[in-house]
């Protein structure tokens, strides 16, 4: 039976506890054995030293005839003991025995070790040593005259005799039968170890152990009623019993013990010695009162004792009955964890059947609980808000995502009206959606806004489905946070707007750039003339206005990704210094414009015109912020960023500054705080910097001014490599054919090239240009043609001209972006409008240089 197995395991543990305690006693005895041998072996037979110690220690013959330390005994009687000193129980005859005196001297330090053993083991009544010469020593100390007379022969003491050669030829540790203690310690057993030197018995160490301390942990817990336990010796006497006490009569010096047979019934037939030899087992007996009982027994090793626990058979049946009752009672509450104890007979099948069914059901319930837990985890982990709504519109359940969307920390949405979180008329729309779902089985999608945490409006999209839940109609609502979708839609609109701007910019760029080319070219032709100062100012104004118009077109093209970019090594130091004259015209005369430039700043790799836009836009933005009597500083210095060397360009103003909201939107396209303006300036700056792998920083607060810093990585080329060499007047034999359907551009280009020393023929279209090639042949050294022209475009003209003259250099002009200007065939050199005279001459010279393989002299 299961209960007997439980009792058996408990008896095993109890017997092991006693065995462990016995093993500790054996270890301590062996330690004292070895310590004593060492003390005797290391103490030389120096009579003078021994005599001096005995005299110093105060040994005398007392009135009882004991040779002992009188002062130590007196303190011991007063309750003052010291582990460093010890009383020796020796007769007057031993006071003159040289060997006895030497051994007393050798053991003078042993009491400290004895004290430690007594403290660690605990429960020992006495620890004592009996020497073969006839003296003894005991711990704790006591008055010997209360125990034995001075002429007592210690060799006759039962512990000494138990290990003497006649009784212990094996020279092993021995236990004595239970005996009484004259010191008031009750029933006890003694365990002793002999000390031999060769074949001579030197002495004996002994422990007096109260029986109760050996068996105090032998407590057997059992669910069965009327359990009993006892310990018996191999002689058949009871050593301990949970209800029968061993009678001790110290005044008579006797112990009155009961035999196991006194328990009556079939206990009288038990052979305890035989059961001890079996080491363990189970018996079914009839008790004295006629009841059937089970007895579980185990041998306690090393002691030849038998531990027995008995339990009535009926008590075990009651345990099984209680187990059935507990199992059925718990099962009513859904707890199937209880198992019926192992039973015999007909009950065994029932118990095993119940246990199997309970285990299967428990596994099913565990799997169901795990499935529910998994479903709940999926429910809560959903990236969309999910609500279970009753027919009357109340939230029955909601997942964590929905709670995050519509509640603050610690609040609950359960039980709330599902439309109560809707903003404005969206609440009625939600309620209407629920009605539609009940009728049609599904509803949505429906978009609107909910009240989010902190009063924020949260855009959502709701889809609903009807379903049955325990026979009741419910609605499952999926609520999606479409904040990101709205943002993406806004970005799409912005992108489409930028594309529209790009298409518009690309559409007008050609004509607009033709006009700007004519303006810039004409103004450039005036520059070499000897003009009055006021006239030269007018020319500079024309050039500046045309460049500003070109910059505006460039900004639009940059945002539409149609701007033509020519990255190269750019010297920001020279660029900023060259722009100062224009910048001073842009700011109010009362505004101070200062430069703080470190000439050691390295070159950067960027498009020069784009970097001019960056400087120009930053200064214009600062100008609008400071107004009159302001201060603008342009600072340029070397600066490392993320381990890379580069240049930091800062534009610092002492204007009104910006709040956090303005700083957040500062680089948005078309965002501006000015009454006039496109809102593209700083957005253009940011795009240029990002495409150049740079970084832009803003430091500003209301009333504290603004600092905008652009950092760009350094170019690999050092400053000093020419960006473009200034074009001087050139001479080259031959003609350049200038082809453009716009007369203004054609006229300006021709006059510019003539002024540079070239022979020029201007024609309005591709047909006329081919006629010139046919008529003049090798006299023509280059064709300069616009890309977009009616009837025959520039690419077609270039191909047909190369058919006539394969080595003929061709230079294309365009007012469009690269994608519109370049052809899928030969990649011809391209000059972008609007351009200045110097740019046109430089481009022509470069084309001729490439064709001839050598540079023209400057």
LINRANOR-V803004 format. One record per residue. N is the residue number from 0. RES is the residue in one letter. PHI is phi in radians with two decimals (none if undefined). PSI is psi in whole degrees, 0 to 359 (NA if undefined). OMEGA is omega as a letter, one per 20 degrees, with the letter a starting at -180 (none if undefined). Layout:
# LINRANOR-V803004
[[N:RES:PHI:PSI:OMEGA] [N:RES:PHI:PSI:OMEGA]]
This chain:
# LINRANOR-V803004
[[0:X:none:153:a] [1:X:-1.11:322:a] [2:X:-1.14:323:r] [3:X:-1.15:324:r] [4:X:-1.10:319:r] [5:X:-1.10:314:r] [6:X:-1.10:320:r] [7:X:-1.04:317:r] [8:X:-1.14:322:r] [9:X:-1.17:321:r] [10:X:-1.13:321:r] [11:X:-1.02:313:a] [12:X:-1.08:318:a] [13:X:-1.11:317:a] [14:X:-1.17:325:r] [15:X:-1.17:325:r] [16:X:-1.07:315:r] [17:X:-1.14:318:r] [18:X:-1.06:320:r] [19:X:-1.12:320:r] [20:X:-1.16:322:r] [21:X:-1.14:319:r] [22:X:-1.07:322:r] [23:X:-1.17:322:r] [24:X:-1.11:317:r] [25:X:-1.10:318:r] [26:X:-1.07:319:a] [27:X:-1.17:321:r] [28:X:-1.13:317:r] [29:X:-1.09:323:r] [30:X:-1.11:316:r] [31:X:-1.15:321:r] [32:X:-0.98:310:a] [33:X:-1.20:321:a] [34:X:-1.12:319:a] [35:X:-1.18:316:r] [36:X:-1.02:317:r] [37:X:-1.12:320:a] [38:X:-1.12:317:r] [39:X:-1.17:320:a] [40:X:-1.22:330:a] [41:X:-1.69:2:r] [42:X:-1.78:111:a] [43:X:-1.27:155:r] [44:X:-1.34:67:a] [45:X:-1.74:94:a] [46:X:-1.06:322:a] [47:X:-1.11:316:a] [48:X:-1.15:320:r] [49:X:-1.14:316:a] [50:X:-1.08:320:a] [51:X:-1.12:320:a] [52:X:-1.18:317:a] [53:X:-1.09:320:r] [54:X:-1.18:315:r] [55:X:-1.12:323:a] [56:X:-1.30:345:r] [57:X:1.50:35:r] [58:X:-1.25:137:r] [59:X:-2.60:168:r] [60:X:-1.64:119:a] [61:X:-1.53:182:a] [62:X:-1.19:344:r] [63:X:-1.64:0:r] [64:X:1.60:12:r] [65:X:-1.55:139:r] [66:X:-1.66:105:a] [67:X:-2.67:176:a] [68:X:-1.58:102:a] [69:X:-1.11:317:a] [70:X:-1.16:322:r] [71:X:-1.17:319:r] [72:X:-1.10:320:r] [73:X:-1.10:316:r] [74:X:-1.16:324:r] [75:X:-1.14:320:r] [76:X:-1.12:333:r] [77:X:-1.53:1:r] [78:X:1.57:9:a] [79:X:-1.85:105:r] [80:X:-2.03:155:a] [81:X:-2.38:129:a] [82:X:-1.17:345:a] [83:X:-1.46:349:a] [84:X:-2.14:161:a] [85:X:-2.69:144:r] [86:X:-1.50:134:r] [87:X:-1.83:129:r] [88:X:-1.62:94:a] [89:X:-2.26:147:r] [90:X:-1.44:170:a] [91:X:-1.09:330:a] [92:X:-1.15:329:a] [93:X:-1.33:347:a] [94:X:-1.12:341:a] [95:X:-1.95:7:r] [96:X:-1.50:112:a] [97:X:-1.08:318:a] [98:X:-1.17:320:r] [99:X:-1.11:316:r] [100:X:-1.11:321:r] [101:X:-1.14:320:a] [102:X:-1.22:324:r] [103:X:-1.04:316:r] [104:X:-1.11:318:a] [105:X:-1.11:329:a] [106:X:-1.62:13:a] [107:X:-1.10:332:a] [108:X:-1.70:354:a] [109:X:-1.13:327:a] [110:X:-0.93:327:r] [111:X:-1.11:319:r] [112:X:-1.17:321:r] [113:X:-1.08:317:r] [114:X:-1.05:317:r] [115:X:-1.09:320:r] [116:X:-1.12:317:a] [117:X:-1.09:323:a] [118:X:-1.27:321:a] [119:X:-1.30:320:a] [120:X:-1.36:316:a] [121:X:1.21:151:r] [122:X:1.38:0:r] [123:X:-1.42:138:r] [124:X:-1.39:305:a] [125:X:-2.44:147:r] [126:X:-2.11:124:a] [127:X:-2.55:156:a] [128:X:-2.11:135:r] [129:X:-2.09:120:a] [130:X:-1.64:149:a] [131:X:-1.10:338:r] [132:X:-1.30:341:r] [133:X:2.10:356:r] [134:X:-1.69:165:r] [135:X:-2.49:161:r] [136:X:-2.51:142:a] [137:X:-2.30:143:r] [138:X:-2.24:130:i] [139:X:-1.20:158:a] [140:X:-1.22:149:r] [141:X:-2.68:172:a] [142:X:-1.34:116:a] [143:X:-1.15:333:a] [144:X:-1.17:344:r] [145:X:-1.47:353:a] [146:X:-1.98:302:a] [147:X:-2.41:156:r] [148:X:-1.31:167:a] [149:X:-1.16:331:a] [150:X:-1.66:18:r] [151:X:-1.12:135:r] [152:X:-1.55:105:a] [153:X:-1.15:341:r] [154:X:-1.21:342:a] [155:X:-1.61:353:a] [156:X:-1.16:139:a] [157:X:-1.05:328:r] [158:X:-1.23:325:r] [159:X:-1.19:316:a] [160:X:-1.18:332:a] [161:X:-1.16:335:a] [162:X:-2.02:5:r] [163:X:-1.14:160:a] [164:X:-0.94:323:a] [165:X:-1.13:324:a] [166:X:-1.71:350:a] [167:X:-2.56:67:a] [168:X:-1.09:337:r] [169:X:-1.35:350:a] [170:X:1.02:41:a] [171:X:-1.74:170:r] [172:X:-1.19:136:a] [173:X:-2.22:146:r] [174:X:-1.81:142:r] [175:X:-1.65:161:r] [176:X:-1.11:160:r] [177:X:-0.99:142:a] [178:X:-2.57:170:r] [179:X:-1.64:161:a] [180:X:-2.00:130:a] [181:X:-1.30:349:r] [182:X:-1.57:10:r] [183:X:1.47:20:a] [184:X:-1.60:357:r] [185:X:1.44:201:a] [186:X:-1.22:132:a] [187:X:-2.62:167:r] [188:X:-2.15:155:a] [189:X:-2.08:144:r] [190:X:-2.22:133:a] [191:X:-2.34:152:r] [192:X:-2.25:130:a] [193:X:-1.47:151:r] [194:X:-1.99:118:r] [195:X:-1.96:143:r] [196:X:-2.03:101:a] [197:X:1.21:236:r] [198:X:-1.76:8:a] [199:X:-1.76:127:r] [200:X:-1.29:120:a] [201:X:-1.59:320:a] [202:X:-3.12:182:a] [203:X:-2.44:131:r] [204:X:-1.77:136:a] [205:X:-2.40:150:r] [206:X:-2.07:132:r] [207:X:-1.66:119:a] [208:X:-2.07:115:r] [209:X:-1.04:135:a] [210:X:-1.00:322:a] [211:X:-1.10:329:a] [212:X:-1.31:335:r] [213:X:-1.31:327:a] [214:X:-1.98:12:a] [215:X:-1.17:338:r] [216:X:-1.63:1:a] [217:X:-1.47:73:a] [218:X:-2.04:117:a] [219:X:-1.79:116:r] [220:X:-1.57:137:a] [221:X:-2.62:144:r] [222:X:-1.28:341:a] [223:X:-1.31:146:r] [224:X:-1.45:162:r] [225:X:1.03:35:r] [226:X:-1.30:147:r] [227:X:-2.46:153:r] [228:X:-2.53:152:r] [229:X:-2.72:165:r] [230:X:-2.15:133:a] [231:X:-2.19:150:r] [232:X:-1.55:171:a] [233:X:-1.16:343:r] [234:X:-1.45:0:r] [235:X:1.56:1:r] [236:X:-1.57:150:r] [237:X:-1.37:129:r] [238:X:-1.62:323:r] [239:X:-2.68:145:r] [240:X:-2.58:146:a] [241:X:-1.34:355:r] [242:X:-2.40:339:r] [243:X:-1.78:123:a] [244:X:-1.71:142:r] [245:X:-1.35:130:a] [246:X:-1.54:127:r] [247:X:-2.02:129:r] [248:X:-2.13:85:a] [249:X:-1.05:325:a] [250:X:-1.17:334:r] [251:X:-1.68:348:a] [252:X:1.22:36:a] [253:X:-2.36:156:r] [254:X:-2.17:125:r] [255:X:-1.85:109:a] [256:X:-2.01:152:r] [257:X:-1.69:149:r] [258:X:-1.47:159:r] [259:X:-1.06:329:a] [260:X:-1.10:339:r] [261:X:-1.17:345:r] [262:X:-1.25:347:r] [263:X:1.42:181:r] [264:X:1.03:215:a] [265:X:-1.35:359:r] [266:X:-1.10:333:a] [267:X:-1.15:339:a] [268:X:-1.58:353:a] [269:X:-1.26:136:r] [270:X:-1.79:99:a] [271:X:-1.08:319:a] [272:X:-1.07:321:r] [273:X:-1.17:319:r] [274:X:-1.15:324:r] [275:X:-1.11:321:r] [276:X:-1.15:330:r] [277:X:-1.24:339:r] [278:X:1.32:333:r] [279:X:3.06:156:r] [280:X:2.93:193:a] [281:X:-2.32:145:r] [282:X:-2.29:149:r] [283:X:-1.97:119:a] [284:X:-2.19:168:r] [285:X:-1.92:123:a] [286:X:-1.35:176:a] [287:X:-1.06:328:a] [288:X:-1.54:8:r] [289:X:1.54:356:a] [290:X:-1.34:149:r] [291:X:-1.43:131:a] [292:X:-2.31:157:r] [293:X:-1.90:138:r] [294:X:-2.11:123:r] [295:X:-1.83:124:a] [296:X:-2.24:147:r] [297:X:-2.45:144:r] [298:X:-1.47:138:r] [299:X:-1.62:108:a] [300:X:-1.05:145:r] [301:X:1.48:345:a] [302:X:-2.03:346:a] [303:X:0.94:44:r] [304:X:-1.96:156:a] [305:X:-2.13:123:r] [306:X:-1.70:125:a] [307:X:-2.23:134:r] [308:X:-2.16:129:a] [309:X:-2.02:150:r] [310:X:-2.59:134:r] [311:X:-1.10:142:r] [312:X:-1.05:323:r] [313:X:-1.12:325:r] [314:X:-1.11:324:r] [315:X:-1.18:323:r] [316:X:-1.12:321:r] [317:X:-1.12:325:r] [318:X:-1.07:316:r] [319:X:-1.13:319:r] [320:X:-1.09:316:r] [321:X:-1.11:324:r] [322:X:-1.12:318:r] [323:X:-1.06:313:a] [324:X:-1.09:317:r] [325:X:-1.08:318:a] [326:X:-1.09:314:a] [327:X:-1.19:322:a] [328:X:-1.13:316:r] [329:X:-1.21:324:a] [330:X:-1.09:328:r] [331:X:-1.07:329:a] [332:X:-1.58:1:r] [333:X:1.62:2:r] [334:X:-1.61:109:a] [335:X:-1.86:17:a] [336:X:-1.34:339:a] [337:X:-1.36:137:r] [338:X:-2.02:142:r] [339:X:-1.28:136:a] [340:X:-1.07:153:r] [341:X:-1.05:133:a] [342:X:-2.21:166:r] [343:X:-1.92:176:r] [344:X:1.11:215:a] [345:X:-1.15:333:a] [346:X:-1.22:339:a] [347:X:-1.07:316:a] [348:X:-1.12:318:a] [349:X:-1.13:314:a] [350:X:-1.10:314:a] [351:X:-1.12:321:r] [352:X:-1.11:316:r] [353:X:-1.11:315:a] [354:X:-1.07:319:r] [355:X:-1.12:314:r] [356:X:-1.12:317:a] [357:X:-1.09:319:r] [358:X:-1.14:317:r] [359:X:-1.11:316:r] [360:X:-1.14:321:r] [361:X:-1.13:320:r] [362:X:-1.11:320:r] [363:X:-1.13:317:r] [364:X:-1.15:323:r] [365:X:-1.12:317:r] [366:X:-1.12:320:r] [367:X:-1.12:317:r] [368:X:-1.12:321:r] [369:X:-1.15:321:r] [370:X:-1.12:316:r] [371:X:-1.08:318:r] [372:X:-1.10:320:r] [373:X:-1.15:317:r] [374:X:-1.08:320:r] [375:X:-1.14:320:r] [376:X:-1.11:319:r] [377:X:-1.13:318:r] [378:X:-1.00:313:a] [379:X:-1.35:333:a] [380:X:-1.47:355:a] [381:X:-1.04:137:r] [382:X:-1.28:354:r] [383:X:-1.96:148:r] [384:X:-1.22:135:a] [385:X:-2.25:132:r] [386:X:-2.28:139:r] [387:X:-1.76:119:a] [388:X:-2.09:135:r] [389:X:-1.32:173:a] [390:X:-1.08:329:a] [391:X:-1.52:11:r] [392:X:1.51:14:r] [393:X:-1.68:142:a] [394:X:-1.34:117:r] [395:X:-1.53:322:r] [396:X:-2.67:154:r] [397:X:-2.65:149:r] [398:X:-1.55:174:a] [399:X:-1.14:326:a] [400:X:-1.13:320:r] [401:X:-1.18:320:r] [402:X:-1.07:321:r] [403:X:-1.11:324:a] [404:X:-1.26:325:a] [405:X:-2.15:359:a] [406:X:-2.26:157:r] [407:X:-1.50:169:a] [408:X:-1.01:131:r] [409:X:1.55:344:r] [410:X:-1.41:164:r] [411:X:-2.29:144:r] [412:X:-1.71:349:a] [413:X:-1.09:131:r] [414:X:1.56:352:a] [415:X:-1.45:156:r] [416:X:-1.19:128:a] [417:X:-1.10:335:r] [418:X:-1.55:355:a] [419:X:-1.22:337:a] [420:X:-1.52:356:a] [421:X:-1.36:149:a] [422:X:-1.58:126:r] [423:X:1.06:224:a] [424:X:-1.23:352:r] [425:X:-1.10:333:r] [426:X:-1.07:314:r] [427:X:-1.14:324:r] [428:X:-1.11:322:r] [429:X:-1.16:315:r] [430:X:-1.10:321:r] [431:X:-1.12:323:r] [432:X:-1.10:321:r] [433:X:-1.12:318:r] [434:X:-1.09:316:r] [435:X:-1.05:321:a] [436:X:-1.15:318:r] [437:X:-1.07:321:a] [438:X:-1.38:315:a] [439:X:-1.77:349:a] [440:X:1.60:345:r] [441:X:-2.73:164:r] [442:X:-2.78:161:r] [443:X:1.64:183:j] [444:X:-1.30:150:r] [445:X:-2.28:129:a] [446:X:-1.97:143:r] [447:X:-3.05:200:a] [448:X:-2.22:142:r] [449:X:-1.96:158:r] [450:X:-1.33:110:r] [451:X:-1.52:178:r] [452:X:-1.01:139:r] [453:X:1.31:15:r] [454:X:1.43:9:r] [455:X:-1.38:148:r] [456:X:-1.53:124:a] [457:X:-1.94:113:r] [458:X:-1.23:133:a] [459:X:-2.39:163:r] [460:X:-2.24:126:a] [461:X:-2.02:133:r] [462:X:-2.23:136:a] [463:X:-2.19:154:r] [464:X:-2.46:144:r] [465:X:-1.62:144:r] [466:X:-2.73:163:a] [467:X:-1.62:136:r] [468:X:-2.29:107:a] [469:X:0.95:42:r] [470:X:1.41:4:r] [471:X:-2.06:140:r] [472:X:-1.26:132:r] [473:X:-2.34:171:a] [474:X:-2.19:130:r] [475:X:-1.77:119:a] [476:X:-1.95:126:r] [477:X:-1.78:122:a] [478:X:-2.02:118:a] [479:X:-1.82:129:r] [480:X:-1.31:112:a] [481:X:-1.83:26:r] [482:X:-1.01:312:a] [483:X:-1.13:322:r] [484:X:-1.11:317:r] [485:X:-1.07:320:r] [486:X:-1.13:319:r] [487:X:-1.14:322:r] [488:X:-1.10:318:r] [489:X:-1.10:320:r] [490:X:-1.14:324:r] [491:X:-1.13:317:r] [492:X:-1.07:317:r] [493:X:-1.08:318:r] [494:X:-1.11:316:r] [495:X:-1.11:322:r] [496:X:-1.12:319:r] [497:X:-1.17:323:r] [498:X:-1.12:321:r] [499:X:-1.13:318:r] [500:X:-1.07:321:a] [501:X:-1.12:315:r] [502:X:-1.09:320:r] [503:X:-1.11:314:a] [504:X:-1.11:317:r] [505:X:-1.13:326:a] [506:X:-1.19:323:a] [507:X:-1.62:347:a] [508:X:-1.02:318:a] [509:X:-1.04:305:a] [510:X:-1.14:318:a] [511:X:-1.13:318:a] [512:X:-1.22:330:r] [513:X:-1.07:316:r] [514:X:-1.12:316:a] [515:X:-1.14:325:r] [516:X:-1.10:317:r] [517:X:-1.12:319:a] [518:X:-1.15:309:a] [519:X:-1.13:320:a] [520:X:-1.14:317:r] [521:X:-1.11:316:r] [522:X:-1.11:323:r] [523:X:-1.14:326:r] [524:X:-1.21:336:r] [525:X:-1.40:338:a] [526:X:-1.02:318:a] [527:X:-1.24:344:a] [528:X:-1.23:155:r] [529:X:-1.45:99:a] [530:X:-1.95:155:r] [531:X:-1.18:158:a] [532:X:-1.02:318:a] [533:X:-1.19:328:r] [534:X:-1.24:321:r] [535:X:-1.11:324:r] [536:X:-1.07:322:r] [537:X:-1.13:319:r] [538:X:-1.10:315:r] [539:X:-1.06:322:r] [540:X:-1.12:319:r] [541:X:-1.06:313:a] [542:X:-1.08:314:a] [543:X:-1.08:315:a] [544:X:-1.11:318:r] [545:X:-1.13:319:r] [546:X:-1.14:323:r] [547:X:-1.13:319:r] [548:X:-1.12:319:r] [549:X:-1.13:323:r] [550:X:-1.12:320:r] [551:X:-1.08:315:r] [552:X:-1.06:320:a] [553:X:-1.13:322:r] [554:X:-1.10:315:r] [555:X:-1.10:319:r] [556:X:-1.18:327:r] [557:X:-1.10:317:a] [558:X:-1.27:335:r] [559:X:-1.58:7:a] [560:X:1.02:30:r] [561:X:-1.95:2:a] [562:X:-1.23:141:r] [563:X:-1.47:125:a] [564:X:-2.07:132:r] [565:X:-2.18:83:r] [566:X:-1.15:141:r] [567:X:-2.86:175:r] [568:X:-1.19:123:a] [569:X:-2.11:132:r] [570:X:-1.60:100:a] [571:X:-1.11:327:r] [572:X:-1.05:309:r] [573:X:-1.16:324:a] [574:X:-1.10:313:a] [575:X:-1.13:317:a] [576:X:-1.12:325:r] [577:X:-1.23:332:a] [578:X:-1.47:348:a] [579:X:-0.99:318:a] [580:X:-1.05:316:r] [581:X:-1.18:318:a] [582:X:-1.10:324:a] [583:X:-1.16:332:r] [584:X:-1.29:334:a] [585:X:-1.34:326:a] [586:X:-1.56:161:r] [587:X:-1.11:147:a] [588:X:-1.07:335:a] [589:X:-1.48:355:a] [590:X:-1.58:130:r] [591:X:-1.45:126:r] [592:X:-1.99:115:a] [593:X:-2.06:150:r] [594:X:-2.01:135:r] [595:X:-2.23:87:a] [596:X:-1.99:129:r] [597:X:-1.65:112:a] [598:X:-1.13:349:r] [599:X:-1.48:2:r] [600:X:-1.09:132:a] [601:X:-1.30:166:r] [602:X:-1.25:159:r] [603:X:-2.09:164:r] [604:X:-1.84:105:a] [605:X:-2.79:174:r] [606:X:-1.46:124:a] [607:X:-1.05:316:a] [608:X:-1.14:325:r] [609:X:-1.16:319:r] [610:X:-1.17:327:r] [611:X:-1.09:320:r] [612:X:-1.06:318:r] [613:X:-1.01:308:a] [614:X:-1.08:314:a] [615:X:-1.07:313:a] [616:X:-1.15:320:r] [617:X:-1.12:318:a] [618:X:-1.19:319:r] [619:X:-1.08:320:r] [620:X:-1.13:318:r] [621:X:-1.15:321:r] [622:X:-1.01:315:a] [623:X:-1.18:335:a] [624:X:-1.42:326:a] [625:X:-1.57:332:a] [626:X:1.16:213:r] [627:X:-1.44:156:r] [628:X:1.04:28:a] [629:X:-1.65:185:a] [630:X:-2.47:127:r] [631:X:-2.18:131:r] [632:X:-2.12:131:r] [633:X:-1.85:115:a] [634:X:-1.96:138:a] [635:X:-2.39:125:a] [636:X:-2.68:155:r] [637:X:-1.21:144:r] [638:X:-2.73:134:r] [639:X:-1.56:145:a] [640:X:-2.52:121:a] [641:X:0.95:40:r] [642:X:1.42:2:a] [643:X:-1.92:142:r] [644:X:-1.39:153:a] [645:X:-3.03:196:a] [646:X:-2.23:135:r] [647:X:-1.87:120:r] [648:X:-1.89:116:a] [649:X:-2.04:135:r] [650:X:-2.01:117:a] [651:X:-2.03:129:r] [652:X:-2.24:160:r] [653:X:-1.87:37:a] [654:X:-1.41:203:a] [655:X:-1.32:344:r] [656:X:1.35:181:a] [657:X:-2.35:149:r] [658:X:-1.51:178:a] [659:X:-1.11:320:a] [660:X:-1.10:319:r] [661:X:-1.17:318:r] [662:X:-1.06:324:a] [663:X:-1.12:324:a] [664:X:-1.81:9:a] [665:X:-0.99:323:a] [666:X:-1.77:10:r] [667:X:-1.21:135:r] [668:X:-1.05:138:r] [669:X:1.21:5:r] [670:X:-1.53:129:r] [671:X:-2.63:148:r] [672:X:-1.77:4:a] [673:X:-1.64:157:r] [674:X:-1.20:327:r] [675:X:-2.16:157:r] [676:X:2.30:157:a] [677:X:-1.57:339:a] [678:X:1.31:18:a] [679:X:-1.86:348:a] [680:X:-1.02:298:a] [681:X:-1.26:330:r] [682:X:-1.10:320:r] [683:X:-1.11:317:r] [684:X:-1.02:313:a] [685:X:-1.08:316:a] [686:X:-1.11:318:r] [687:X:-1.08:316:a] [688:X:-1.14:316:a] [689:X:-1.09:316:a] [690:X:-1.20:340:r] [691:X:-1.61:12:r] [692:X:1.07:33:r] [693:X:-1.79:195:a] [694:X:-2.52:149:r] [695:X:-2.29:135:a] [696:X:-2.24:146:a] [697:X:-2.23:130:r] [698:X:-2.21:116:a] [699:X:-2.85:149:r] [700:X:-2.67:155:a] [701:X:-0.94:128:r] [702:X:1.38:0:a] [703:X:-2.00:6:a] [704:X:1.38:184:a] [705:X:-2.45:140:r] [706:X:-2.20:120:r] [707:X:-1.98:122:a] [708:X:-2.03:127:r] [709:X:-1.89:125:r] [710:X:-1.92:132:r] [711:X:-2.23:139:r] [712:X:-1.19:150:a] [713:X:-1.25:147:r] [714:X:-1.40:156:r] [715:X:-1.24:331:r] [716:X:-1.39:142:r] [717:X:-1.41:154:r] [718:X:-1.11:140:a] [719:X:2.14:338:r] [720:X:-1.30:130:a] [721:X:-1.16:134:r] [722:X:-1.37:316:r] [723:X:-2.85:132:a] [724:X:-1.41:139:r] [725:X:-1.10:137:a] [726:X:-1.47:128:r] [727:X:-1.82:176:r] [728:X:-1.11:131:a] [729:X:-2.05:156:r] [730:X:-2.23:130:r] [731:X:-2.65:129:r] [732:X:-1.22:136:r] [733:X:2.14:179:a] [734:X:-2.06:148:r] [735:X:-1.90:128:r] [736:X:-1.62:119:r] [737:X:-1.77:120:a] [738:X:-2.08:118:r] [739:X:-2.79:134:a] [740:X:-1.36:350:r] [741:X:-1.63:111:a] [742:X:-1.02:321:a] [743:X:-1.07:315:a] [744:X:-1.17:316:a] [745:X:-1.05:316:a] [746:X:-1.13:314:a] [747:X:-1.10:318:a] [748:X:-1.11:317:a] [749:X:-1.11:313:a] [750:X:-1.12:323:a] [751:X:-1.13:315:a] [752:X:-1.21:324:r] [753:X:-1.09:318:r] [754:X:-1.13:335:r] [755:X:-1.51:359:r] [756:X:1.78:7:a] [757:X:-1.64:152:r] [758:X:-1.48:137:a] [759:X:-2.35:141:r] [760:X:-2.21:122:a] [761:X:-1.80:132:r] [762:X:-2.36:154:a] [763:X:-1.51:349:a] [764:X:-2.72:176:a] [765:X:-1.19:324:r] [766:X:-1.07:315:r] [767:X:-1.10:323:r] [768:X:-1.14:318:r] [769:X:-1.15:325:r] [770:X:-1.07:317:r] [771:X:-1.05:320:r] [772:X:-1.14:320:a] [773:X:-1.19:324:a] [774:X:-1.37:315:a] [775:X:-1.69:342:r] [776:X:1.00:232:a] [777:X:-1.20:352:r] [778:X:-1.13:333:a] [779:X:-1.48:125:a] [780:X:-1.82:347:a] [781:X:-2.88:146:r] [782:X:-1.96:122:r] [783:X:-1.89:112:a] [784:X:-2.34:146:r] [785:X:-1.26:153:a] [786:X:-1.39:308:a] [787:X:-1.65:105:r] [788:X:-2.45:150:r] [789:X:-1.17:157:r] [790:X:1.19:298:a] [791:X:-2.33:117:r] [792:X:-1.38:175:a] [793:X:-1.13:322:a] [794:X:-1.16:317:r] [795:X:-1.10:317:r] [796:X:-1.05:317:a] [797:X:-1.08:317:r] [798:X:-1.11:315:a] [799:X:-1.22:326:r] [800:X:-1.17:322:r] [801:X:-1.19:332:r] [802:X:-1.14:323:r] [803:X:-1.36:318:a] [804:X:-2.32:89:a] [805:X:-0.97:327:a] [806:X:-1.64:4:a] [807:X:-1.19:124:r] [808:X:-1.24:141:r] [809:X:-2.24:133:r] [810:X:-2.13:123:a] [811:X:-1.64:147:r] [812:X:-2.08:145:r] [813:X:-2.69:150:r] [814:X:-1.80:2:r] [815:X:-1.65:176:r] [816:X:-1.39:173:a] [817:X:-1.01:315:a] [818:X:-1.05:324:a] [819:X:-1.44:336:a] [820:X:-1.63:333:a] [821:X:-1.54:149:a] [822:X:-1.87:156:a] [823:X:-1.28:353:a] [824:X:-1.61:236:a] [825:X:-1.20:138:a] [826:X:-1.60:93:a] [827:X:-1.42:155:r] [828:X:-1.00:145:a] [829:X:-2.27:129:r] [830:X:-1.97:124:a] [831:X:-1.64:137:r] [832:X:-1.52:150:i] [833:X:-1.39:151:r] [834:X:-2.36:156:r] [835:X:-1.53:167:r] [836:X:-1.01:317:a] [837:X:-1.11:324:r] [838:X:-1.18:320:r] [839:X:-1.11:312:a] [840:X:-1.07:318:a] [841:X:-1.11:319:a] [842:X:-1.16:319:r] [843:X:-1.10:313:r] [844:X:-1.03:317:a] [845:X:-1.12:318:r] [846:X:-1.09:318:r] [847:X:-1.18:320:r] [848:X:-1.02:314:a] [849:X:-1.11:321:a] [850:X:-1.23:322:a] [851:X:-1.55:345:a] [852:X:1.37:8:r] [853:X:-2.58:152:a] [854:X:-1.44:144:r] [855:X:-1.25:150:r] [856:X:-1.16:139:a] [857:X:-1.34:NA:none]]
